[in-house]
Amino acid sequence: MHGAHGVGYEVYKRKHDVRMQVEKKREQDYRESRRMIADLERKVHVNI
């Protein structure tokens, strides 16, 4: 938790604002990775 998000699990567990910030970043990372995957899949299918 600390390495990925800069906060320890105890702080994450106790502070709602920190938890919401971490979850927002996770959601952004997830959406960005899905976009990258979709782009790669389009490139692969175009080149076949």
mmCIF entry with sequence, helices, sheets and N, C-alpha, C, O atoms, coordinates in Angstrom:
data_MODEL
# 
_entry.id   MODEL 
# 
_entity.id                         1 
_entity.type                       polymer 
_entity.pdbx_number_of_molecules   1 
# 
_entity_poly.entity_id                      1 
_entity_poly.type                           'polypeptide(L)' 
_entity_poly.nstd_linkage                   no 
_entity_poly.nstd_monomer                   no 
_entity_poly.pdbx_seq_one_letter_code       MHGAHGVGYEVYKRKHDVRMQVEKKREQDYRESRRMIADLERKVHVNI 
_entity_poly.pdbx_seq_one_letter_code_can   MHGAHGVGYEVYKRKHDVRMQVEKKREQDYRESRRMIADLERKVHVNI 
_entity_poly.pdbx_strand_id                 A 
# 
loop_
_entity_poly_seq.entity_id 
_entity_poly_seq.num 
_entity_poly_seq.mon_id 
_entity_poly_seq.hetero 
1 1  MET n 
1 2  HIS n 
1 3  GLY n 
1 4  ALA n 
1 5  HIS n 
1 6  GLY n 
1 7  VAL n 
1 8  GLY n 
1 9  TYR n 
1 10 GLU n 
1 11 VAL n 
1 12 TYR n 
1 13 LYS n 
1 14 ARG n 
1 15 LYS n 
1 16 HIS n 
1 17 ASP n 
1 18 VAL n 
1 19 ARG n 
1 20 MET n 
1 21 GLN n 
1 22 VAL n 
1 23 GLU n 
1 24 LYS n 
1 25 LYS n 
1 26 ARG n 
1 27 GLU n 
1 28 GLN n 
1 29 ASP n 
1 30 TYR n 
1 31 ARG n 
1 32 GLU n 
1 33 SER n 
1 34 ARG n 
1 35 ARG n 
1 36 MET n 
1 37 ILE n 
1 38 ALA n 
1 39 ASP n 
1 40 LEU n 
1 41 GLU n 
1 42 ARG n 
1 43 LYS n 
1 44 VAL n 
1 45 HIS n 
1 46 VAL n 
1 47 ASN n 
1 48 ILE n 
# 
_struct_asym.id          A 
_struct_asym.entity_id   1 
# 
loop_
_struct_conf.conf_type_id 
_struct_conf.id 
_struct_conf.pdbx_PDB_helix_id 
_struct_conf.beg_label_comp_id 
_struct_conf.beg_label_asym_id 
_struct_conf.beg_label_seq_id 
_struct_conf.pdbx_beg_PDB_ins_code 
_struct_conf.end_label_comp_id 
_struct_conf.end_label_asym_id 
_struct_conf.end_label_seq_id 
_struct_conf.pdbx_end_PDB_ins_code 
_struct_conf.beg_auth_comp_id 
_struct_conf.beg_auth_asym_id 
_struct_conf.beg_auth_seq_id 
_struct_conf.end_auth_comp_id 
_struct_conf.end_auth_asym_id 
_struct_conf.end_auth_seq_id 
_struct_conf.pdbx_PDB_helix_class 
_struct_conf.details 
_struct_conf.pdbx_PDB_helix_length 
HELX_P HELX_P1 AA1 HIS A 2  ? HIS A 5  ? HIS A 2  HIS A 5  1 ? 4  
HELX_P HELX_P2 AA2 TYR A 9  ? ARG A 14 ? TYR A 9  ARG A 14 1 ? 6  
HELX_P HELX_P3 AA3 HIS A 16 ? VAL A 46 ? HIS A 16 VAL A 46 1 ? 31 
# 
_struct_conf_type.id          HELX_P 
_struct_conf_type.criteria    ? 
_struct_conf_type.reference   ? 
# 
loop_
_atom_site.group_PDB 
_atom_site.id 
_atom_site.type_symbol 
_atom_site.label_atom_id 
_atom_site.label_alt_id 
_atom_site.label_comp_id 
_atom_site.label_asym_id 
_atom_site.label_entity_id 
_atom_site.label_seq_id 
_atom_site.pdbx_PDB_ins_code 
_atom_site.Cartn_x 
_atom_site.Cartn_y 
_atom_site.Cartn_z 
_atom_site.occupancy 
_atom_site.B_iso_or_equiv 
_atom_site.pdbx_formal_charge 
_atom_site.auth_seq_id 
_atom_site.auth_comp_id 
_atom_site.auth_asym_id 
_atom_site.auth_atom_id 
_atom_site.pdbx_PDB_model_num 
ATOM 1   N N  . MET A 1 1  ? 0.820   -1.183 0.000   1.00 0.00 ? 1  MET A N  1 
ATOM 2   C CA . MET A 1 1  ? 0.000   0.000  0.000   1.00 0.00 ? 1  MET A CA 1 
ATOM 3   C C  . MET A 1 1  ? 0.868   1.252  0.000   1.00 0.00 ? 1  MET A C  1 
ATOM 4   O O  . MET A 1 1  ? 0.631   2.189  -0.763  1.00 0.00 ? 1  MET A O  1 
ATOM 5   N N  . HIS A 1 2  ? 1.872   1.255  0.862   1.00 0.00 ? 2  HIS A N  1 
ATOM 6   C CA . HIS A 1 2  ? 2.706   2.452  0.970   1.00 0.00 ? 2  HIS A CA 1 
ATOM 7   C C  . HIS A 1 2  ? 3.506   2.688  -0.298  1.00 0.00 ? 2  HIS A C  1 
ATOM 8   O O  . HIS A 1 2  ? 3.630   3.827  -0.749  1.00 0.00 ? 2  HIS A O  1 
ATOM 9   N N  . GLY A 1 3  ? 4.043   1.640  -0.874  1.00 0.00 ? 3  GLY A N  1 
ATOM 10  C CA . GLY A 1 3  ? 4.839   1.793  -2.088  1.00 0.00 ? 3  GLY A CA 1 
ATOM 11  C C  . GLY A 1 3  ? 4.025   2.270  -3.275  1.00 0.00 ? 3  GLY A C  1 
ATOM 12  O O  . GLY A 1 3  ? 4.513   3.061  -4.082  1.00 0.00 ? 3  GLY A O  1 
ATOM 13  N N  . ALA A 1 4  ? 2.813   1.808  -3.390  1.00 0.00 ? 4  ALA A N  1 
ATOM 14  C CA . ALA A 1 4  ? 1.976   2.147  -4.537  1.00 0.00 ? 4  ALA A CA 1 
ATOM 15  C C  . ALA A 1 4  ? 1.262   3.482  -4.378  1.00 0.00 ? 4  ALA A C  1 
ATOM 16  O O  . ALA A 1 4  ? 1.053   4.197  -5.357  1.00 0.00 ? 4  ALA A O  1 
ATOM 17  N N  . HIS A 1 5  ? 0.887   3.819  -3.149  1.00 0.00 ? 5  HIS A N  1 
ATOM 18  C CA . HIS A 1 5  ? 0.042   4.993  -2.954  1.00 0.00 ? 5  HIS A CA 1 
ATOM 19  C C  . HIS A 1 5  ? 0.602   6.029  -1.992  1.00 0.00 ? 5  HIS A C  1 
ATOM 20  O O  . HIS A 1 5  ? 0.019   7.102  -1.834  1.00 0.00 ? 5  HIS A O  1 
ATOM 21  N N  . GLY A 1 6  ? 1.707   5.730  -1.357  1.00 0.00 ? 6  GLY A N  1 
ATOM 22  C CA . GLY A 1 6  ? 2.339   6.698  -0.474  1.00 0.00 ? 6  GLY A CA 1 
ATOM 23  C C  . GLY A 1 6  ? 1.714   6.815  0.905   1.00 0.00 ? 6  GLY A C  1 
ATOM 24  O O  . GLY A 1 6  ? 2.062   7.719  1.664   1.00 0.00 ? 6  GLY A O  1 
ATOM 25  N N  . VAL A 1 7  ? 0.798   5.919  1.242   1.00 0.00 ? 7  VAL A N  1 
ATOM 26  C CA . VAL A 1 7  ? 0.205   5.917  2.578   1.00 0.00 ? 7  VAL A CA 1 
ATOM 27  C C  . VAL A 1 7  ? 0.182   4.489  3.103   1.00 0.00 ? 7  VAL A C  1 
ATOM 28  O O  . VAL A 1 7  ? 0.061   3.529  2.341   1.00 0.00 ? 7  VAL A O  1 
ATOM 29  N N  . GLY A 1 8  ? 0.299   4.370  4.410   1.00 0.00 ? 8  GLY A N  1 
ATOM 30  C CA . GLY A 1 8  ? 0.218   3.059  5.026   1.00 0.00 ? 8  GLY A CA 1 
ATOM 31  C C  . GLY A 1 8  ? -1.222  2.601  5.150   1.00 0.00 ? 8  GLY A C  1 
ATOM 32  O O  . GLY A 1 8  ? -2.150  3.402  5.030   1.00 0.00 ? 8  GLY A O  1 
ATOM 33  N N  . TYR A 1 9  ? -1.406  1.312  5.391   1.00 0.00 ? 9  TYR A N  1 
ATOM 34  C CA . TYR A 1 9  ? -2.756  0.767  5.476   1.00 0.00 ? 9  TYR A CA 1 
ATOM 35  C C  . TYR A 1 9  ? -3.521  1.343  6.665   1.00 0.00 ? 9  TYR A C  1 
ATOM 36  O O  . TYR A 1 9  ? -4.730  1.559  6.576   1.00 0.00 ? 9  TYR A O  1 
ATOM 37  N N  . GLU A 1 10 ? -2.828  1.594  7.776   1.00 0.00 ? 10 GLU A N  1 
ATOM 38  C CA . GLU A 1 10 ? -3.510  2.152  8.951   1.00 0.00 ? 10 GLU A CA 1 
ATOM 39  C C  . GLU A 1 10 ? -4.093  3.526  8.651   1.00 0.00 ? 10 GLU A C  1 
ATOM 40  O O  . GLU A 1 10 ? -5.228  3.811  9.035   1.00 0.00 ? 10 GLU A O  1 
ATOM 41  N N  . VAL A 1 11 ? -3.339  4.377  7.974   1.00 0.00 ? 11 VAL A N  1 
ATOM 42  C CA . VAL A 1 11 ? -3.840  5.708  7.603   1.00 0.00 ? 11 VAL A CA 1 
ATOM 43  C C  . VAL A 1 11 ? -4.985  5.562  6.607   1.00 0.00 ? 11 VAL A C  1 
ATOM 44  O O  . VAL A 1 11 ? -6.006  6.241  6.723   1.00 0.00 ? 11 VAL A O  1 
ATOM 45  N N  . TYR A 1 12 ? -4.816  4.686  5.644   1.00 0.00 ? 12 TYR A N  1 
ATOM 46  C CA . TYR A 1 12 ? -5.854  4.419  4.646   1.00 0.00 ? 12 TYR A CA 1 
ATOM 47  C C  . TYR A 1 12 ? -7.144  3.982  5.331   1.00 0.00 ? 12 TYR A C  1 
ATOM 48  O O  . TYR A 1 12 ? -8.233  4.423  4.964   1.00 0.00 ? 12 TYR A O  1 
ATOM 49  N N  . LYS A 1 13 ? -7.013  3.120  6.322   1.00 0.00 ? 13 LYS A N  1 
ATOM 50  C CA . LYS A 1 13 ? -8.172  2.563  7.008   1.00 0.00 ? 13 LYS A CA 1 
ATOM 51  C C  . LYS A 1 13 ? -8.885  3.621  7.865   1.00 0.00 ? 13 LYS A C  1 
ATOM 52  O O  . LYS A 1 13 ? -10.112 3.611  7.959   1.00 0.00 ? 13 LYS A O  1 
ATOM 53  N N  . ARG A 1 14 ? -8.132  4.524  8.482   1.00 0.00 ? 14 ARG A N  1 
ATOM 54  C CA . ARG A 1 14 ? -8.706  5.475  9.427   1.00 0.00 ? 14 ARG A CA 1 
ATOM 55  C C  . ARG A 1 14 ? -9.215  6.760  8.791   1.00 0.00 ? 14 ARG A C  1 
ATOM 56  O O  . ARG A 1 14 ? -10.186 7.337  9.280   1.00 0.00 ? 14 ARG A O  1 
ATOM 57  N N  . LYS A 1 15 ? -8.591  7.223  7.719   1.00 0.00 ? 15 LYS A N  1 
ATOM 58  C CA . LYS A 1 15 ? -8.923  8.544  7.175   1.00 0.00 ? 15 LYS A CA 1 
ATOM 59  C C  . LYS A 1 15 ? -9.710  8.424  5.871   1.00 0.00 ? 15 LYS A C  1 
ATOM 60  O O  . LYS A 1 15 ? -9.206  7.949  4.853   1.00 0.00 ? 15 LYS A O  1 
ATOM 61  N N  . HIS A 1 16 ? -10.945 8.865  5.940   1.00 0.00 ? 16 HIS A N  1 
ATOM 62  C CA . HIS A 1 16 ? -11.849 8.757  4.794   1.00 0.00 ? 16 HIS A CA 1 
ATOM 63  C C  . HIS A 1 16 ? -11.328 9.535  3.587   1.00 0.00 ? 16 HIS A C  1 
ATOM 64  O O  . HIS A 1 16 ? -11.387 9.031  2.465   1.00 0.00 ? 16 HIS A O  1 
ATOM 65  N N  . ASP A 1 17 ? -10.817 10.759 3.793   1.00 0.00 ? 17 ASP A N  1 
ATOM 66  C CA . ASP A 1 17 ? -10.339 11.568 2.667   1.00 0.00 ? 17 ASP A CA 1 
ATOM 67  C C  . ASP A 1 17 ? -9.145  10.917 1.982   1.00 0.00 ? 17 ASP A C  1 
ATOM 68  O O  . ASP A 1 17 ? -9.024  10.980 0.759   1.00 0.00 ? 17 ASP A O  1 
ATOM 69  N N  . VAL A 1 18 ? -8.269  10.298 2.752   1.00 0.00 ? 18 VAL A N  1 
ATOM 70  C CA . VAL A 1 18 ? -7.120  9.594  2.172   1.00 0.00 ? 18 VAL A CA 1 
ATOM 71  C C  . VAL A 1 18 ? -7.611  8.393  1.377   1.00 0.00 ? 18 VAL A C  1 
ATOM 72  O O  . VAL A 1 18 ? -7.137  8.137  0.270   1.00 0.00 ? 18 VAL A O  1 
ATOM 73  N N  . ARG A 1 19 ? -8.564  7.656  1.947   1.00 0.00 ? 19 ARG A N  1 
ATOM 74  C CA . ARG A 1 19 ? -9.123  6.477  1.269   1.00 0.00 ? 19 ARG A CA 1 
ATOM 75  C C  . ARG A 1 19 ? -9.773  6.867  -0.050  1.00 0.00 ? 19 ARG A C  1 
ATOM 76  O O  . ARG A 1 19 ? -9.601  6.174  -1.053  1.00 0.00 ? 19 ARG A O  1 
ATOM 77  N N  . MET A 1 20 ? -10.513 7.963  -0.063  1.00 0.00 ? 20 MET A N  1 
ATOM 78  C CA . MET A 1 20 ? -11.166 8.412  -1.295  1.00 0.00 ? 20 MET A CA 1 
ATOM 79  C C  . MET A 1 20 ? -10.135 8.850  -2.333  1.00 0.00 ? 20 MET A C  1 
ATOM 80  O O  . MET A 1 20 ? -10.318 8.604  -3.526  1.00 0.00 ? 20 MET A O  1 
ATOM 81  N N  . GLN A 1 21 ? -9.070  9.487  -1.901  1.00 0.00 ? 21 GLN A N  1 
ATOM 82  C CA . GLN A 1 21 ? -8.011  9.917  -2.810  1.00 0.00 ? 21 GLN A CA 1 
ATOM 83  C C  . GLN A 1 21 ? -7.322  8.699  -3.436  1.00 0.00 ? 21 GLN A C  1 
ATOM 84  O O  . GLN A 1 21 ? -7.060  8.684  -4.639  1.00 0.00 ? 21 GLN A O  1 
ATOM 85  N N  . VAL A 1 22 ? -7.030  7.686  -2.626  1.00 0.00 ? 22 VAL A N  1 
ATOM 86  C CA . VAL A 1 22 ? -6.390  6.471  -3.127  1.00 0.00 ? 22 VAL A CA 1 
ATOM 87  C C  . VAL A 1 22 ? -7.311  5.760  -4.115  1.00 0.00 ? 22 VAL A C  1 
ATOM 88  O O  . VAL A 1 22 ? -6.868  5.318  -5.175  1.00 0.00 ? 22 VAL A O  1 
ATOM 89  N N  . GLU A 1 23 ? -8.588  5.652  -3.767  1.00 0.00 ? 23 GLU A N  1 
ATOM 90  C CA . GLU A 1 23 ? -9.529  4.961  -4.650  1.00 0.00 ? 23 GLU A CA 1 
ATOM 91  C C  . GLU A 1 23 ? -9.744  5.728  -5.963  1.00 0.00 ? 23 GLU A C  1 
ATOM 92  O O  . GLU A 1 23 ? -9.918  5.113  -7.015  1.00 0.00 ? 23 GLU A O  1 
ATOM 93  N N  . LYS A 1 24 ? -9.733  7.040  -5.907  1.00 0.00 ? 24 LYS A N  1 
ATOM 94  C CA . LYS A 1 24 ? -9.852  7.845  -7.132  1.00 0.00 ? 24 LYS A CA 1 
ATOM 95  C C  . LYS A 1 24 ? -8.651  7.592  -8.050  1.00 0.00 ? 24 LYS A C  1 
ATOM 96  O O  . LYS A 1 24 ? -8.805  7.460  -9.264  1.00 0.00 ? 24 LYS A O  1 
ATOM 97  N N  . LYS A 1 25 ? -7.458  7.529  -7.456  1.00 0.00 ? 25 LYS A N  1 
ATOM 98  C CA . LYS A 1 25 ? -6.244  7.260  -8.241  1.00 0.00 ? 25 LYS A CA 1 
ATOM 99  C C  . LYS A 1 25 ? -6.289  5.858  -8.834  1.00 0.00 ? 25 LYS A C  1 
ATOM 100 O O  . LYS A 1 25 ? -5.883  5.652  -9.978  1.00 0.00 ? 25 LYS A O  1 
ATOM 101 N N  . ARG A 1 26 ? -6.780  4.895  -8.061  1.00 0.00 ? 26 ARG A N  1 
ATOM 102 C CA . ARG A 1 26 ? -6.902  3.521  -8.578  1.00 0.00 ? 26 ARG A CA 1 
ATOM 103 C C  . ARG A 1 26 ? -7.846  3.480  -9.776  1.00 0.00 ? 26 ARG A C  1 
ATOM 104 O O  . ARG A 1 26 ? -7.573  2.810  -10.772 1.00 0.00 ? 26 ARG A O  1 
ATOM 105 N N  . GLU A 1 27 ? -8.948  4.197  -9.669  1.00 0.00 ? 27 GLU A N  1 
ATOM 106 C CA . GLU A 1 27 ? -9.924  4.237  -10.761 1.00 0.00 ? 27 GLU A CA 1 
ATOM 107 C C  . GLU A 1 27 ? -9.314  4.876  -12.013 1.00 0.00 ? 27 GLU A C  1 
ATOM 108 O O  . GLU A 1 27 ? -9.523  4.387  -13.123 1.00 0.00 ? 27 GLU A O  1 
ATOM 109 N N  . GLN A 1 28 ? -8.566  5.956  -11.838 1.00 0.00 ? 28 GLN A N  1 
ATOM 110 C CA . GLN A 1 28 ? -7.897  6.606  -12.969 1.00 0.00 ? 28 GLN A CA 1 
ATOM 111 C C  . GLN A 1 28 ? -6.891  5.663  -13.611 1.00 0.00 ? 28 GLN A C  1 
ATOM 112 O O  . GLN A 1 28 ? -6.830  5.554  -14.836 1.00 0.00 ? 28 GLN A O  1 
ATOM 113 N N  . ASP A 1 29 ? -6.105  4.983  -12.792 1.00 0.00 ? 29 ASP A N  1 
ATOM 114 C CA . ASP A 1 29 ? -5.121  4.031  -13.307 1.00 0.00 ? 29 ASP A CA 1 
ATOM 115 C C  . ASP A 1 29 ? -5.796  2.906  -14.082 1.00 0.00 ? 29 ASP A C  1 
ATOM 116 O O  . ASP A 1 29 ? -5.324  2.497  -15.143 1.00 0.00 ? 29 ASP A O  1 
ATOM 117 N N  . TYR A 1 30 ? -6.909  2.411  -13.538 1.00 0.00 ? 30 TYR A N  1 
ATOM 118 C CA . TYR A 1 30 ? -7.650  1.339  -14.202 1.00 0.00 ? 30 TYR A CA 1 
ATOM 119 C C  . TYR A 1 30 ? -8.170  1.802  -15.565 1.00 0.00 ? 30 TYR A C  1 
ATOM 120 O O  . TYR A 1 30 ? -8.014  1.098  -16.563 1.00 0.00 ? 30 TYR A O  1 
ATOM 121 N N  . ARG A 1 31 ? -8.782  2.978  -15.605 1.00 0.00 ? 31 ARG A N  1 
ATOM 122 C CA . ARG A 1 31 ? -9.321  3.487  -16.868 1.00 0.00 ? 31 ARG A CA 1 
ATOM 123 C C  . ARG A 1 31 ? -8.211  3.723  -17.894 1.00 0.00 ? 31 ARG A C  1 
ATOM 124 O O  . ARG A 1 31 ? -8.375  3.428  -19.077 1.00 0.00 ? 31 ARG A O  1 
ATOM 125 N N  . GLU A 1 32 ? -7.091  4.254  -17.432 1.00 0.00 ? 32 GLU A N  1 
ATOM 126 C CA . GLU A 1 32 ? -5.957  4.484  -18.334 1.00 0.00 ? 32 GLU A CA 1 
ATOM 127 C C  . GLU A 1 32 ? -5.429  3.164  -18.888 1.00 0.00 ? 32 GLU A C  1 
ATOM 128 O O  . GLU A 1 32 ? -5.120  3.076  -20.076 1.00 0.00 ? 32 GLU A O  1 
ATOM 129 N N  . SER A 1 33 ? -5.322  2.149  -18.056 1.00 0.00 ? 33 SER A N  1 
ATOM 130 C CA . SER A 1 33 ? -4.823  0.862  -18.531 1.00 0.00 ? 33 SER A CA 1 
ATOM 131 C C  . SER A 1 33 ? -5.805  0.239  -19.524 1.00 0.00 ? 33 SER A C  1 
ATOM 132 O O  . SER A 1 33 ? -5.383  -0.364 -20.510 1.00 0.00 ? 33 SER A O  1 
ATOM 133 N N  . ARG A 1 34 ? -7.120  0.380  -19.273 1.00 0.00 ? 34 ARG A N  1 
ATOM 134 C CA . ARG A 1 34 ? -8.115  -0.157 -20.210 1.00 0.00 ? 34 ARG A CA 1 
ATOM 135 C C  . ARG A 1 34 ? -8.025  0.553  -21.564 1.00 0.00 ? 34 ARG A C  1 
ATOM 136 O O  . ARG A 1 34 ? -8.163  -0.079 -22.611 1.00 0.00 ? 34 ARG A O  1 
ATOM 137 N N  . ARG A 1 35 ? -7.794  1.869  -21.538 1.00 0.00 ? 35 ARG A N  1 
ATOM 138 C CA . ARG A 1 35 ? -7.625  2.617  -22.797 1.00 0.00 ? 35 ARG A CA 1 
ATOM 139 C C  . ARG A 1 35 ? -6.391  2.140  -23.551 1.00 0.00 ? 35 ARG A C  1 
ATOM 140 O O  . ARG A 1 35 ? -6.428  1.975  -24.771 1.00 0.00 ? 35 ARG A O  1 
ATOM 141 N N  . MET A 1 36 ? -5.306  1.919  -22.830 1.00 0.00 ? 36 MET A N  1 
ATOM 142 C CA . MET A 1 36 ? -4.074  1.453  -23.474 1.00 0.00 ? 36 MET A CA 1 
ATOM 143 C C  . MET A 1 36 ? -4.288  0.080  -24.092 1.00 0.00 ? 36 MET A C  1 
ATOM 144 O O  . MET A 1 36 ? -3.828  -0.177 -25.205 1.00 0.00 ? 36 MET A O  1 
ATOM 145 N N  . ILE A 1 37 ? -4.975  -0.797 -23.389 1.00 0.00 ? 37 ILE A N  1 
ATOM 146 C CA . ILE A 1 37 ? -5.251  -2.137 -23.914 1.00 0.00 ? 37 ILE A CA 1 
ATOM 147 C C  . ILE A 1 37 ? -6.117  -2.056 -25.162 1.00 0.00 ? 37 ILE A C  1 
ATOM 148 O O  . ILE A 1 37 ? -5.855  -2.745 -26.148 1.00 0.00 ? 37 ILE A O  1 
ATOM 149 N N  . ALA A 1 38 ? -7.144  -1.219 -25.123 1.00 0.00 ? 38 ALA A N  1 
ATOM 150 C CA . ALA A 1 38 ? -8.020  -1.063 -26.282 1.00 0.00 ? 38 ALA A CA 1 
ATOM 151 C C  . ALA A 1 38 ? -7.244  -0.530 -27.485 1.00 0.00 ? 38 ALA A C  1 
ATOM 152 O O  . ALA A 1 38 ? -7.445  -0.990 -28.609 1.00 0.00 ? 38 ALA A O  1 
ATOM 153 N N  . ASP A 1 39 ? -6.361  0.438  -27.249 1.00 0.00 ? 39 ASP A N  1 
ATOM 154 C CA . ASP A 1 39 ? -5.538  0.975  -28.341 1.00 0.00 ? 39 ASP A CA 1 
ATOM 155 C C  . ASP A 1 39 ? -4.645  -0.103 -28.935 1.00 0.00 ? 39 ASP A C  1 
ATOM 156 O O  . ASP A 1 39 ? -4.534  -0.220 -30.156 1.00 0.00 ? 39 ASP A O  1 
ATOM 157 N N  . LEU A 1 40 ? -4.010  -0.889 -28.075 1.00 0.00 ? 40 LEU A N  1 
ATOM 158 C CA . LEU A 1 40 ? -3.141  -1.960 -28.566 1.00 0.00 ? 40 LEU A CA 1 
ATOM 159 C C  . LEU A 1 40 ? -3.937  -3.005 -29.348 1.00 0.00 ? 40 LEU A C  1 
ATOM 160 O O  . LEU A 1 40 ? -3.485  -3.483 -30.389 1.00 0.00 ? 40 LEU A O  1 
ATOM 161 N N  . GLU A 1 41 ? -5.102  -3.351 -28.853 1.00 0.00 ? 41 GLU A N  1 
ATOM 162 C CA . GLU A 1 41 ? -5.929  -4.332 -29.560 1.00 0.00 ? 41 GLU A CA 1 
ATOM 163 C C  . GLU A 1 41 ? -6.341  -3.816 -30.937 1.00 0.00 ? 41 GLU A C  1 
ATOM 164 O O  . GLU A 1 41 ? -6.340  -4.568 -31.912 1.00 0.00 ? 41 GLU A O  1 
ATOM 165 N N  . ARG A 1 42 ? -6.692  -2.542 -31.015 1.00 0.00 ? 42 ARG A N  1 
ATOM 166 C CA . ARG A 1 42 ? -7.040  -1.966 -32.326 1.00 0.00 ? 42 ARG A CA 1 
ATOM 167 C C  . ARG A 1 42 ? -5.851  -2.028 -33.279 1.00 0.00 ? 42 ARG A C  1 
ATOM 168 O O  . ARG A 1 42 ? -6.009  -2.366 -34.453 1.00 0.00 ? 42 ARG A O  1 
ATOM 169 N N  . LYS A 1 43 ? -4.668  -1.704 -32.778 1.00 0.00 ? 43 LYS A N  1 
ATOM 170 C CA . LYS A 1 43 ? -3.464  -1.736 -33.631 1.00 0.00 ? 43 LYS A CA 1 
ATOM 171 C C  . LYS A 1 43 ? -3.178  -3.155 -34.112 1.00 0.00 ? 43 LYS A C  1 
ATOM 172 O O  . LYS A 1 43 ? -2.817  -3.358 -35.271 1.00 0.00 ? 43 LYS A O  1 
ATOM 173 N N  . VAL A 1 44 ? -3.336  -4.125 -33.232 1.00 0.00 ? 44 VAL A N  1 
ATOM 174 C CA . VAL A 1 44 ? -3.083  -5.512 -33.610 1.00 0.00 ? 44 VAL A CA 1 
ATOM 175 C C  . VAL A 1 44 ? -4.070  -5.974 -34.662 1.00 0.00 ? 44 VAL A C  1 
ATOM 176 O O  . VAL A 1 44 ? -3.680  -6.620 -35.634 1.00 0.00 ? 44 VAL A O  1 
ATOM 177 N N  . HIS A 1 45 ? -5.330  -5.657 -34.488 1.00 0.00 ? 45 HIS A N  1 
ATOM 178 C CA . HIS A 1 45 ? -6.357  -6.100 -35.429 1.00 0.00 ? 45 HIS A CA 1 
ATOM 179 C C  . HIS A 1 45 ? -6.247  -5.404 -36.779 1.00 0.00 ? 45 HIS A C  1 
ATOM 180 O O  . HIS A 1 45 ? -6.600  -5.981 -37.807 1.00 0.00 ? 45 HIS A O  1 
ATOM 181 N N  . VAL A 1 46 ? -5.766  -4.181 -36.782 1.00 0.00 ? 46 VAL A N  1 
ATOM 182 C CA . VAL A 1 46 ? -5.588  -3.464 -38.041 1.00 0.00 ? 46 VAL A CA 1 
ATOM 183 C C  . VAL A 1 46 ? -4.440  -4.046 -38.830 1.00 0.00 ? 46 VAL A C  1 
ATOM 184 O O  . VAL A 1 46 ? -4.491  -4.072 -40.060 1.00 0.00 ? 46 VAL A O  1 
ATOM 185 N N  . ASN A 1 47 ? -3.407  -4.512 -38.159 1.00 0.00 ? 47 ASN A N  1 
ATOM 186 C CA . ASN A 1 47 ? -2.208  -4.998 -38.811 1.00 0.00 ? 47 ASN A CA 1 
ATOM 187 C C  . ASN A 1 47 ? -2.300  -6.475 -39.214 1.00 0.00 ? 47 ASN A C  1 
ATOM 188 O O  . ASN A 1 47 ? -1.365  -7.000 -39.818 1.00 0.00 ? 47 ASN A O  1 
ATOM 189 N N  . ILE A 1 48 ? -3.382  -7.140 -38.899 1.00 0.00 ? 48 ILE A N  1 
ATOM 190 C CA . ILE A 1 48 ? -3.492  -8.571 -39.238 1.00 0.00 ? 48 ILE A CA 1 
ATOM 191 C C  . ILE A 1 48 ? -3.868  -8.739 -40.686 1.00 0.00 ? 48 ILE A C  1 
ATOM 192 O O  . ILE A 1 48 ? -4.008  -9.866 -41.161 1.00 0.00 ? 48 ILE A O  1 
# 
